[in-house]
């Protein structure tokens, strides 16, 4: 197997800007914490489980879908999603404002939450992994809900 066929790259590529944000943290983070319901806490758990499994599962797979036309199209789509995700991160790194995490990109609301979910869903196809598909669905349910709630908190804190 070629090194680029290693499924772990899927996780590494999506986490690179997150690692950089540790060194370049956001400014103007609202200090007021929102009250969270039992459902909010459940969704946070679902988000964390989705994140942990979506990040871990690709390391146990190799890219299998690159040898057929639809598989190559899926890889191109993953690359395009990653490019838009990096553009969203670039906008954050330029501004370094907490609210930048929630600003729409062109027509896409909450791109920094939506794109990783789409990326891992396509990644499930590329890796031919039902496990990653299930993890990405969990990630989508939790991450989109939690991000939306945080967006509402930030929007009302202005």
Secondary structure, 3 states (H helix, E strand, C coil): CCHHHECHHHHHHHHHHHHHHHHCCCECCCCCCCCCCHHHHHHHHHHHHHHHHHHHHHHHCECCHHHCHHHHHHHHHHHHHHHHHHHHHHHHHHHCEHHHHCCCECCECCHHHHHHHHHHHHHHHHHCCHHHHHHHHHHHHHHHHHHHHHHHHHHHCC
